[in-house]
Amino acid sequence: MDEFEFIKSIQQKSYVQPSLIKGIGDDAAVFRQSYQDTVMAVDTFVENIHFSRKTMHPFHVGYRVLAANISDMAAMGCDPAYYLISIVIPESWAEDELSEIYRGMKEIATEYKMDLIGGDTVSGNELVISVTIVGFVAKGSSRYRSSAQDNDKVFVTGTLGDSAAGYYLLTNESDGEIGGYDYFVNRHRMPKPRIAFAKWLESLSRISLNDISDGIGNEAAEIAEASKVSIHLDYSKIPYHHDLEYFTQEQQKKWKLFGGEDFELIGTVSEKEWPLVVEAGKQTNTKVTEIGYVKDNVHSNNSVFLYEDSKVTKLDKLGYTHLK
């Protein structure tokens, strides 16, 4: 199969987004929006750095790389609409495996009503997938990390440490009979971005959001730095799946704080509007947990502090970072 046949094989036969004027088939896609803001994000994933065939089938690779980008849209409070895929294809990946990658993308794209509208394919020495995603949000309603303020409540969705536990189980020849094995593995391979929950927050006057891709320690620090505040977290309140207790206390703490790739949301909101966040959780069947608070103090701003067993620790960024 040559490049043109490959592109034809992944092209959608029809599109679901009404704003799309022209999809795959020309030099660029065209869409039209006059009443919403356009939000775009790009992520690049490299084999054996961001994913491995040892822990994921090709289907999961495709599903997960697009899920990561959709989670960025959730953190911005917008609806994902379009995506473009540029892929570097090595000889070691067979044609049917590549088709499975795109099938995984199509699975989650269908769930979130997204259209594939373009991309590029080239040959190379290792599999590299670059995803560009486009979403829309009501004018002026995008959510930013820089919106946290003094006395805000800090909250997270879902449970933390699940993906890291799943990765551990997949890479340590773990017994499939371990409690929560399938749950943790599925959370690692097929995360569920919190789009519906984030959209329910559209009516709030102010809220900061960040998606948990590199661990809550990193994401809280990004909010603290962007908002020039300090964030204070109560370790005992950080939510986790009960089967995480199968692992050591050291593993649990590491994964909850810095495991990352759960693609949950961490946010801050005023005490006045906190009930609306709780209601959003109820309406979208999303677990929401208050885990701390925000302070504006010149001596502690731009930092994150963890409270555990009467001890206070300043959290450094320990999640995965590139170019180091």
Number of C-alpha atoms within 10 A of each C-alpha: 8 6 12 9 10 14 17 12 13 15 17 15 7 8 18 13 13 10 13 17 11 14 20 18 12 10 9 11 17 13 13 11 11 8 10 15 15 18 19 16 14 14 14 15 16 15 13 12 7 11 19 13 11 9 18 18 16 22 21 24 28 25 23 24 24 28 23 22 23 30 27 29 30 27 27 26 31 28 23 26 25 25 24 20 20 16 22 16 19 14 11 10 12 10 12 9 14 18 17 18 19 20 19 23 24 22 14 21 21 11 8 17 15 23 24 21 24 21 18 13 15 11 13 12 10 16 18 20 22 19 20 19 25 21 23 22 21 14 11 8 19 22 23 19 24 17 18 31 23 18 16 23 23 26 23 24 23 21 18 29 29 29 26 25 25 21 19 17 19 19 10 8 8 11 10 12 8 11 14 18 18 14 15 24 23 16 20 27 25 23 23 17 25 23 22 19 24 24 18 17 21 18 10 14 10 18 24 23 29 27 29 28 21 20 27 31 24 23 26 31 23 19 27 27 19 15 20 23 25 27 32 24 26 17 17 11 14 22 19 16 14 10 15 21 12 12 11 10 11 8 17 21 16 18 23 25 25 24 27 27 25 31 30 24 26 25 26 30 27 20 13 9 17 19 12 16 22 17 16 21 21 13 12 15 12 16 15 21 19 20 18 22 22 23 19 19 12 10 9 16 17 20 21 26 21 18 16 13 8 5 7 13 12 13 18 12 20 15 19 14 9 4 3 4
